[in-house]
Amino acid sequence: MRRRDFIQKVSAGTTALAAAGGFGLQSFTSKPTKITILHTNDVHSHIDTFGPDEGRNANKGGVARRASLIESIRKQNPNTLLLDAGDIFQGTPYFNYYGGELEFKLMSKLKYDLATIGNHDFDNGIEGLYAQLPHAEFGFVSANYDFSNTIMDTHVKPYQVFKKDGVKIGVFGLGIELYGLVGKKLYKETKYLDPIEITQEMTRILKLEKRCDLIICLSHLGYNYRNNPDKVSDLKLAEATKDIDLIIGGHTHTFLPKPTIVKNLDGKNILVNQVGCYGLYLGQIDFYFDTDKNKTANGTSIIV
């Protein structure tokens, strides 16, 4: 990506969030603490860069390029988290041959911090997912999948808390309803719990008990369902809950050039972002904290 295009994209993201209020930029009396959130979703086993004849995706993506980009951003700000919103598996022969081993090994080399579980991550069955866990040097979170009667019990946490330069960051995961989408034989006794009810519990724990300064939801619910308004989506979740600062989404392969701003249950701004699919883009959200932990934000999507 050309430097001028990158600067224009970053500037556009910053302006949009500042104008919206809630996360509006303000002057700091001292240098703020910057926390960078990088994220992917629905990579679907795409390891290689797309070829020159691949239409609109030509010459984009690829794990090696993503690694270089992530390394560059981490050098600029060591206070960086790298997250994935699910559907790591299924989509290229790499998955058919290696069963997810390569995907997890490469994500480990890129030093992913955390991921949630998408519906396609069950495509080799829950046993197939479990078999690949030793290759993942990062954790998994899913608060609304109850794995207690499955082989995945104790291997997936509802949430995880990170601390970066004095800032506590709580991240919890949500998955889509598997019934009717994934064969019962694949997910076995995994129970789906209501994501809105679970979110209310997760935000209470992370905000009040864990005293997190930043709360992130890693969601594989889908961005929005215009033709099915009763289905829980990221936008609906944002409006129906409180205390989330950022929803990182997946499942619907929705590309957002910058985060969507939604009013939550308390009328405060919450950011919702998703970066398409196949590793073509990397999402970047920068949060700035003053000494009183008041925060501002800007975000963009970067072409890989």
C-alpha positions in Angstrom: 0.0 0.0 0.0 1.4 3.4 -0.9 2.3 5.7 2.0 0.0 8.5 0.8 -3.0 6.1 0.6 -2.2 4.8 4.1 -2.1 8.3 5.6 -5.4 9.2 3.9 -7.1 6.1 5.3 -5.8 6.7 8.8 -6.8 10.4 8.7 -10.3 9.5 7.5 -10.8 7.0 10.4 -9.6 9.5 12.9 -11.8 12.3 11.7 -14.9 10.2 11.7 -14.5 9.0 15.2 -13.6 12.4 16.6 -16.7 14.0 15.1 -19.0 11.4 16.5 -18.5 12.2 20.2 -18.0 9.8 23.1 -14.6 8.8 21.7 -13.9 12.4 20.5 -10.3 13.5 20.5 -9.3 15.9 23.3 -6.2 17.6 24.4 -4.1 15.8 27.0 -2.0 17.7 29.6 0.6 14.9 29.4 1.5 12.3 26.9 -1.3 9.7 26.7 -0.9 6.0 26.9 -1.5 4.4 23.5 -3.0 0.9 23.2 -3.1 -0.6 19.7 -5.6 -3.3 18.8 -4.8 -5.2 15.6 -7.3 -7.8 14.4 -8.3 -10.2 11.7 -11.4 -12.4 11.0 -12.5 -15.1 8.6 -9.0 -15.8 7.3 -10.2 -19.3 6.2 -6.9 -21.0 5.8 -5.5 -18.4 3.3 -1.8 -18.6 3.8 -0.5 -17.4 0.4 -0.8 -14.0 -1.3 -3.5 -14.0 -4.0 -2.1 -14.3 -7.5 -2.0 -11.5 -10.1 -5.0 -13.0 -11.9 -7.3 -13.2 -8.8 -9.6 -10.3 -9.8 -10.3 -7.7 -7.1 -8.1 -9.6 -4.7 -5.1 -9.8 -7.0 -1.7 -9.4 -5.2 -3.3 -8.9 -1.8 -3.1 -10.8 1.5 -0.7 -13.5 2.6 0.6 -14.4 6.0 4.2 -13.2 5.3 3.0 -9.8 4.3 0.7 -9.6 7.4 3.7 -10.6 9.6 5.8 -7.7 8.2 3.0 -5.2 8.7 2.3 -6.4 12.3 6.0 -6.3 13.1 6.2 -2.7 11.9 3.2 -1.6 14.0 4.6 -3.4 17.1 7.9 -1.5 16.7 6.0 1.8 16.7 3.9 0.8 19.7 4.9 -2.2 21.9 1.5 -1.9 23.7 -0.2 -3.9 21.0 -2.7 -6.8 21.1 -3.3 -9.0 18.1 -6.8 -10.7 18.0 -8.8 -12.9 15.7 -12.6 -13.2 15.5 -12.9 -16.8 14.3 -13.2 -18.9 11.1 -9.5 -19.6 11.1 -10.1 -22.9 9.4 -11.6 -24.0 6.0 -11.1 -22.5 2.6 -7.9 -23.8 1.0 -6.1 -27.1 0.5 -3.9 -26.3 3.4 -6.7 -27.0 5.8 -7.8 -30.2 3.9 -4.2 -31.5 4.2 -3.0 -30.3 7.5 -6.3 -30.0 9.4 -5.5 -26.6 11.0 -2.0 -27.3 12.2 -0.4 -24.9 9.8 -2.9 -22.1 10.6 -2.3 -22.3 14.3 1.5 -22.6 13.9 1.7 -19.5 11.7 -0.6 -17.5 14.0 1.7 -18.5 16.9 4.7 -17.2 14.9 2.8 -13.9 14.4 2.3 -13.9 18.1 -1.5 -13.6 18.2 -2.6 -12.9 21.7 -6.2 -14.3 21.6 -8.9 -15.7 19.2 -12.5 -16.7 19.4 -14.1 -19.7 17.7 -16.1 -19.5 14.5 -18.6 -22.1 13.0 -16.0 -23.3 10.4 -13.5 -24.1 13.1 -15.7 -27.1 13.8 -15.4 -28.4 10.2 -13.2 -31.3 11.3 -15.4 -31.9 14.3 -14.8 -30.8 17.8 -12.2 -33.5 18.1 -10.3 -32.1 15.1 -10.3 -28.6 16.7 -9.1 -30.1 20.0 -6.3 -32.0 18.2 -4.8 -28.8 16.9 -4.7 -26.9 20.2 -1.1 -27.9 21.0 0.0 -25.9 17.9 -1.7 -22.7 19.2 0.6 -20.6 21.4 -2.3 -18.3 22.1 -5.6 -18.6 24.0 -9.2 -19.0 22.9 -12.2 -17.2 24.5 -15.9 -18.0 24.0 -18.4 -17.0 26.7 -21.6 -18.3 25.1 -20.4 -21.7 24.0 -20.7 -24.1 27.0 -18.1 -26.8 26.3 -18.5 -28.4 29.8 -19.7 -31.8 28.3 -17.2 -31.9 25.5 -13.5 -32.6 24.9 -12.9 -28.8 24.8 -13.9 -28.3 28.4 -11.3 -26.1 30.3 -9.5 -25.3 27.0 -11.6 -22.3 26.2 -12.1 -19.4 28.7 -15.0 -17.0 28.7 -12.6 -14.0 28.9 -9.0 -13.0 29.4 -7.5 -9.9 30.9 -4.3 -8.3 29.7 -2.3 -5.4 31.1 -0.3 -3.1 28.9 1.6 -0.1 30.4 -0.8 0.1 33.4 -4.0 -0.3 31.3 -6.2 -3.3 32.0 -7.8 -4.8 28.9 -10.6 -7.3 29.2 -11.5 -9.4 26.1 -14.4 -11.9 25.9 -15.7 -14.0 23.0 -19.0 -14.8 21.5 -20.0 -17.4 18.8 -22.9 -17.8 16.5 -25.7 -20.3 17.0 -24.4 -23.6 15.6 -27.7 -25.5 15.3 -28.8 -25.4 11.7 -25.4 -24.1 10.6 -23.1 -26.9 11.6 -23.9 -30.6 11.8 -24.7 -31.8 15.3 -22.1 -34.6 15.0 -19.4 -31.9 14.5 -20.0 -29.8 17.6 -21.4 -32.6 19.8 -22.7 -31.4 23.2 -21.6 -27.8 22.8 -24.4 -25.6 24.2 -25.2 -22.2 22.8 -26.1 -19.5 25.3 -27.9 -16.2 24.6 -25.1 -13.7 23.6 -26.9 -10.6 25.0 -27.4 -12.2 28.4 -23.9 -13.5 28.5 -22.5 -10.1 27.5 -24.3 -8.4 30.4 -22.6 -10.9 32.7 -19.2 -10.5 31.0 -19.2 -6.7 31.1 -20.2 -6.8 34.8 -17.3 -9.0 35.7 -14.8 -7.2 33.5 -15.9 -3.7 34.5 -16.7 -4.1 38.2 -14.8 -7.1 39.4 -11.7 -7.0 37.2 -11.7 -3.2 37.0 -10.8 -3.2 33.3 -10.1 0.1 31.6 -10.9 -1.2 28.1 -13.5 -4.0 27.3 -13.4 -5.7 23.9 -15.8 -8.3 22.5 -14.4 -10.8 20.0 -17.5 -11.7 18.1 -18.4 -14.3 15.5 -22.1 -13.3 15.5 -22.1 -11.3 12.2 -22.2 -7.6 11.5 -25.9 -7.1 10.7 -28.9 -9.0 9.4 -31.3 -6.6 7.6 -33.6 -9.5 6.5 -33.7 -11.1 9.9 -33.9 -8.3 12.5 -34.5 -10.8 15.4 -31.1 -12.4 14.8 -28.4 -11.1 17.2 -25.7 -9.3 15.3 -22.8 -7.1 16.4 -24.9 -3.9 15.8 -27.8 -5.3 17.8 -25.5 -6.5 20.6 -24.0 -3.0 20.8 -27.4 -1.3 21.1 -28.6 -3.8 23.7 -25.7 -3.8 26.1 -23.3 -1.4 27.9 -19.7 -1.0 28.9 -18.2 -2.6 25.8 -15.7 -0.2 24.1 -15.0 -2.2 20.9 -16.7 -5.2 19.1 -14.4 -7.0 16.7 -16.6 -9.0 14.4 -16.6 -11.9 12.0 -18.8 -14.4 10.1 -20.5 -12.1 7.6 -17.2 -11.2 5.8 -18.2 -7.5 6.1 -15.5 -5.0 5.1 -15.5 -1.7 7.0 -13.0 0.9 5.9 -13.3 2.3 9.4 -15.2 1.3 12.6 -19.0 1.9 12.8 -20.0 4.0 15.8 -23.1 2.7 17.6 -24.9 4.1 20.7 -25.1 1.6 23.5 -27.9 1.1 26.1 -26.5 4.1 28.0 -26.3 6.3 24.9 -22.5 6.1 24.8 -20.5 5.4 21.7 -19.2 1.9 21.0 -17.0 0.9 18.1 -17.8 -2.0 15.8 -15.3 -3.2 13.3 -14.8 -6.1 10.8 -12.2 -6.4 8.0 -13.8 -8.6 5.4 -12.1 -12.0 5.0 -9.1 -14.1 3.7 -6.5 -11.9 5.4 -6.8 -9.2 2.8 -7.0 -6.5 5.5 -5.7 -5.9 9.0 -7.8 -3.8 11.4 -6.1 -1.3 13.6 -7.8 0.6 16.4 -5.7 2.9 18.6 -7.0 3.9 22.0 -5.4 6.8 24.0 -5.7 7.0 27.8 -4.9 10.1 29.9 -3.8 9.8 33.5 -7.4 9.5 34.7 -8.0 6.6 32.2 -10.3 8.7 30.0 -10.0 7.3 26.5 -10.2 8.4 23.0 -9.9 6.3 19.8 -9.3 6.2 16.1 -9.3 3.3 13.7 -8.8 2.1 10.1 -8.5 -1.0 7.9 -5.1 -1.5 6.2 -4.7 -3.4 3.0 -2.3 -6.3 3.3 
